[in-house]
């Protein structure tokens, strides 16, 4: 199913066309079977029900619907996103060692230090790219330190992250997947395997070190399974925060009254962050496969069918969020699905929220004026993969906005 053609008004941000499409589908076909016999689900109630039922709707879609790709399939071995119980529960318990609330809260001083240091590099400048300066390097530095991989390898991580995003969305032609995406993923796999083997020789307390030492069901995790876990943490651990920071600045730029309110009362910042997440959900969809015949929105769906719950559309369902296309940080309605629902709820959600709260707070402290510089080279990601700015030049005026 293709997105509608972008209009001239929406051409600057392809996500706007996707949001228009969400509105049409929610109003006319909240459950729709496409030409490939995949079931597209848009409304909040059905999406929530699907995410809550791993028995009927399996997450293990990789082998069922994608041609074998050894380099890509390796990532699936330890990927929590594509695992069902009981293996999902076992792997999740291991990763939760690094993402529990106590550990995340203790990261606040380090997040503050990294944010301050990154913004110091553009001190005195009235223009800079928010993504290159802050939105990407902040979360990737934090996640690199948690994993125990060298932060100086960040440029390579970014290339790999883009490859993982494209591979996950499967929006690229097979030829490109084989010739361009798979080699990048292979390079990442080899990098992580080498690091894992070093950790087996030189134990450490970082996440990879803990994974190499962990006993699971009476045995140790294999190197390849740790690659899947580590790559998921590396990508998911930074991509949501990167998108969130850029999307927040975009939303604030379009709604100056929100910035004024948050500057006047910083207690509003967490609510503003949640509204950014709802309004511009970074990852618009997930995938499931039916394990048995079921019913969605009054439609009979056979076993073995691909089901696409559209998170981004559910977060704009007027039945759950009144006037959903309005950016409103004072909403009484809560419960967006950006971080999932049920057993697959994102372990990294507290970290993403903390990073955003600290980074946006420091931005507001340091600059009395922040505006998107549309005369610069603003670029956006493909919204089928991620709703996010790829390049976001901003014009700033230093000085407290209080």
Number of C-alpha atoms within 10 A of each C-alpha: 9 7 14 10 11 16 11 7 9 14 12 14 19 21 22 18 19 23 19 16 16 24 20 12 18 20 13 10 16 22 21 19 17 10 8 8 12 17 22 22 27 28 28 27 14 19 27 18 15 23 24 17 13 21 13 17 25 23 22 19 20 18 12 12 12 10 10 11 12 10 19 22 15 18 23 22 17 25 23 23 19 19 22 17 13 8 13 18 14 13 21 20 11 17 20 14 14 18 20 14 14 10 13 17 13 10 16 16 11 11 21 16 12 19 23 18 14 16 19 12 10 13 11 11 13 13 17 19 20 22 21 16 18 23 30 22 21 26 25 24 20 21 21 22 14 19 21 17 20 11 15 10 11 16 10 13 18 18 14 24 21 18 19 23 20 18 18 14 15 14 14 13 8 12 9 12 19 14 10 12 23 20 16 19 23 17 14 22 22 13 14 21 17 12 19 24 15 14 20 16 11 9 15 15 13 16 25 26 21 19 27 21 17 14 12 13 9 7 9 12 17 13 18 18 17 23 26 22 24 25 24 20 22 23 19 20 24 28 24 27 25 27 24 27 27 23 24 22 22 19 20 21 18 14 13 13 11 20 23 13 15 21 19 12 11 15 11 16 21 16 17 25 20 20 23 24 25 24 24 26 29 27 23 22 22 18 22 23 23 21 16 15 12 14 11 17 14 8 12 10 20 13 14 17 20 24 25 21 26 23 27 28 30 31 30 27 22 17 14 17 20 13 13 19 15 11 19 16 18 11 15 8 9 13 13 23 22 24 20 18 18 14 16 20 15 18 21 22 19 16 25 21 18 18 27 25 18 17 22 18 16 16 21 20 15 19 17 15 17 22 17 22 17 13 8 15 12 17 16 17 17 17 21 20 20 23 26 30 26 22 18 25 23 23 18 20 16 17 12 14 17 12
